[in-house]
């Protein structure tokens, strides 16, 4: 198992674009950057996931274009883009454009999608979990091919983050296509997912150390951080929702990161 000890610890913020005015979202992204966060993510939904299901909410990729101008140092991205909502070639072009606007700070986070309300309200076929994963498997090579054809090309090889923990399909797609894997769960769950991912890497003759491991965290880092770090996780992402974005937990993870990185 790759321990990830050669990678620096990085801290992300998932700034959930729900229950808040955009001015508060923009101010929180800037505040997180000022605190020293490494990555500011949003998410790709059309309705809130928590609280009032019809509360305030904003679209993902237009927001990323705005963040590309309103931030200057932190990487930005979606945690994660729903593959179902955009043509893969268009998504690649959008990613390339935001990459340029941001000066090479975009992470292309993507997943197969799951929130049925988004699909039904916006007229996308929901299909099945299996069909959505099959669609993602077809989309990833198209995204890679389109990124290679665009003029001008991206400013860098845009990192691809794949979110999800499905052991047969999702983690195999991570092993084949991703630079970053993002998952959720306690250390025991993460340990199992890492073992499965490493097995897929072995099957595909890929060095598992090439894939950065990322986990969503909702507790203080004192015990959780070292446990996940030992499993090879080096990216830790705190989620916050509106209307009042509380960055106290993020501050604790940033302070812990600074101790780990020396």
C-alpha positions in Angstrom: 0.0 0.0 0.0 1.2 3.5 -0.9 1.5 5.6 2.3 1.6 8.9 0.5 4.4 10.0 2.8 6.2 11.7 -0.1 3.3 14.0 -0.8 2.6 17.1 1.2 -0.6 17.2 3.3 -3.2 19.4 1.6 -6.4 20.8 2.9 -9.6 21.5 0.9 -12.8 23.3 1.6 -16.1 22.1 0.0 -17.9 25.4 0.0 -21.5 24.2 -0.5 -23.4 26.7 -2.7 -26.7 26.3 -0.7 -28.8 28.5 1.5 -26.6 31.6 1.0 -26.4 34.7 -1.3 -23.5 34.6 -3.7 -21.8 37.5 -1.9 -21.4 35.3 1.1 -20.1 32.4 -1.0 -17.5 34.6 -2.7 -16.5 36.2 0.6 -16.0 32.7 2.2 -13.9 31.5 -0.7 -11.7 34.5 -0.3 -11.5 34.0 3.5 -10.6 30.4 3.1 -7.8 31.4 0.7 -6.6 34.0 3.1 -6.4 31.2 5.8 -4.1 29.2 3.5 -6.5 26.5 2.2 -5.0 24.5 -0.7 -8.2 23.9 -2.6 -11.7 25.5 -2.7 -14.4 23.1 -4.0 -18.1 23.6 -4.6 -20.5 20.9 -5.7 -22.5 20.2 -8.8 -26.2 20.1 -7.8 -29.3 22.2 -8.6 -30.9 22.0 -5.2 -29.7 22.0 -1.6 -28.7 18.6 -0.2 -29.4 19.6 3.4 -31.9 21.9 5.1 -34.8 23.4 3.1 -34.8 21.2 -0.1 -36.0 24.3 -2.1 -33.7 26.8 -0.4 -31.3 29.1 -2.2 -28.8 27.4 -4.5 -26.4 28.2 -7.3 -25.0 26.4 -10.3 -21.5 24.9 -10.2 -19.5 25.7 -13.3 -20.5 29.4 -13.8 -19.4 29.8 -10.1 -16.1 28.2 -10.9 -15.5 30.7 -13.7 -16.2 33.5 -11.2 -13.9 32.0 -8.6 -11.2 31.8 -11.2 -11.2 35.6 -11.1 -12.0 36.2 -7.5 -9.3 33.9 -6.0 -5.6 34.0 -6.9 -3.7 31.1 -5.2 -5.9 28.2 -4.1 -6.8 25.5 -6.6 -10.5 25.4 -7.4 -12.9 22.7 -8.6 -16.1 20.8 -8.2 -16.5 18.0 -5.6 -17.7 16.7 -7.9 -19.1 17.4 -11.4 -22.0 15.2 -12.3 -21.1 13.5 -15.6 -24.8 13.3 -16.6 -25.4 17.1 -16.8 -23.0 18.1 -19.6 -21.7 16.7 -22.9 -18.2 15.3 -22.1 -16.5 17.3 -24.9 -18.3 20.5 -23.7 -17.2 19.8 -20.1 -13.6 19.4 -21.3 -13.8 22.8 -23.1 -15.3 24.4 -19.9 -12.5 22.9 -17.8 -9.8 24.2 -20.2 -11.4 27.6 -20.2 -11.6 27.8 -16.4 -8.0 26.5 -16.3 -6.9 29.5 -18.4 -9.0 32.0 -16.5 -7.5 30.8 -13.2 -3.9 30.6 -14.3 -3.7 26.8 -14.1 -5.6 26.2 -10.8 -8.5 24.0 -11.9 -9.0 20.4 -10.6 -11.5 18.5 -12.8 -13.6 16.6 -10.2 -16.1 14.3 -11.7 -18.5 11.5 -10.7 -21.4 9.5 -12.1 -24.2 11.4 -10.3 -26.8 10.2 -7.8 -29.2 13.0 -6.6 -32.4 12.0 -8.3 -34.2 15.4 -7.8 -31.6 17.1 -10.0 -32.4 14.7 -12.8 -36.1 14.8 -12.6 -36.4 18.6 -12.2 -34.0 19.4 -15.0 -35.1 16.6 -17.4 -32.1 14.3 -17.4 -32.7 10.5 -17.6 -31.9 9.1 -14.2 -31.2 5.6 -15.3 -29.6 3.3 -12.8 -26.4 3.4 -10.7 -24.9 1.0 -13.2 -25.9 2.9 -16.3 -24.6 6.1 -14.8 -21.3 4.5 -14.1 -21.2 3.1 -17.6 -21.8 6.6 -19.0 -18.9 7.9 -16.9 -16.6 5.2 -18.2 -17.5 6.3 -21.8 -17.1 10.0 -21.0 -13.7 9.9 -19.4 -11.8 9.0 -22.6 -13.8 11.6 -24.5 -12.8 14.3 -22.0 -9.2 13.3 -22.2 -9.3 13.3 -26.0 -11.0 16.7 -26.2 -8.5 18.2 -23.8 -5.7 17.0 -26.1 -7.4 18.7 -29.2 -8.3 22.1 -27.8 -6.6 25.2 -29.1 -5.1 26.7 -27.0 -4.4 23.7 -24.9 -4.8 23.7 -21.1 -2.1 25.5 -19.2 -1.1 22.2 -17.5 -2.2 18.6 -17.5 -5.5 19.3 -15.6 -5.7 16.9 -12.7 -8.7 14.6 -12.8 -10.4 13.8 -9.5 -12.9 11.0 -9.4 -15.3 10.8 -6.4 -16.9 7.7 -5.1 -16.2 4.4 -3.4 -17.8 1.8 -5.6 -15.3 -1.1 -5.5 -16.0 -2.8 -8.8 -16.5 0.1 -11.2 -15.7 3.4 -9.6 -12.4 2.6 -8.1 -11.3 0.8 -11.3 -12.1 4.0 -13.2 -9.9 5.9 -10.6 -7.1 3.5 -11.2 -7.4 4.0 -15.0 -8.0 7.7 -15.3 -7.7 9.7 -12.1 -4.9 11.7 -10.5 -6.9 12.1 -7.3 -9.4 9.8 -5.6 -11.9 11.3 -3.2 -14.0 9.3 -0.8 -15.8 9.4 2.6 -15.8 7.2 5.6 -14.1 6.3 8.8 -10.5 4.9 8.8 -11.6 1.3 8.5 -13.8 2.1 5.5 -11.0 4.1 3.9 -8.5 1.3 4.5 -10.7 -1.1 2.6 -11.2 1.3 -0.3 -7.5 2.0 -0.5 -6.8 -1.8 -0.6 -9.3 -2.2 -3.4 -7.9 0.7 -5.3 -4.4 -0.6 -5.0 -5.6 -3.9 -6.4 -7.1 -2.3 -9.4 -3.8 -0.4 -10.0 -1.9 -3.7 -9.9 -4.3 -5.2 -12.4 -3.8 -2.2 -14.8 0.0 -2.0 -14.1 -0.3 1.5 -12.7 1.8 2.7 -9.8 -0.8 3.5 -7.0 1.5 6.2 -5.7 0.6 8.3 -8.7 -2.9 8.8 -7.3 -3.4 11.3 -4.5 -5.9 10.0 -1.8 -8.5 12.5 -0.6 -11.2 12.1 2.1 -13.9 14.3 3.4 -13.5 15.0 7.1 -16.0 16.3 9.7 -14.1 16.0 12.9 -11.0 17.6 14.4 -7.7 16.3 13.1 -6.0 15.3 16.3 -6.8 11.5 16.0 -8.4 11.3 12.6 -5.6 13.0 10.7 -2.8 10.6 11.7 -5.0 7.6 11.2 -5.9 8.6 7.6 -2.4 9.8 6.9 -1.1 6.3 7.7 -3.5 5.0 5.1 -1.9 7.2 2.4 -4.5 10.0 2.6 -2.9 13.3 2.1 -5.8 15.5 1.0 -8.4 16.3 3.7 -11.6 18.3 2.8 -13.9 20.1 5.2 -17.5 20.8 4.1 -19.4 23.9 5.1 -22.9 25.0 4.2 -24.7 28.3 4.3 -26.1 30.7 5.2 -23.4 31.3 7.8 -20.2 29.6 6.7 -18.2 28.5 9.8 -14.5 28.0 9.0 -13.4 27.0 12.5 -12.9 23.3 11.7 -11.0 24.4 8.5 -8.7 26.5 10.6 -7.8 23.4 12.8 -7.1 21.3 9.8 -4.9 24.0 8.2 -2.9 24.3 11.5 -2.5 20.5 11.6 -1.3 20.5 8.0 1.3 23.1 8.8 2.7 20.9 11.6 2.8 17.8 9.3 4.5 19.6 6.4 7.0 21.4 8.7 
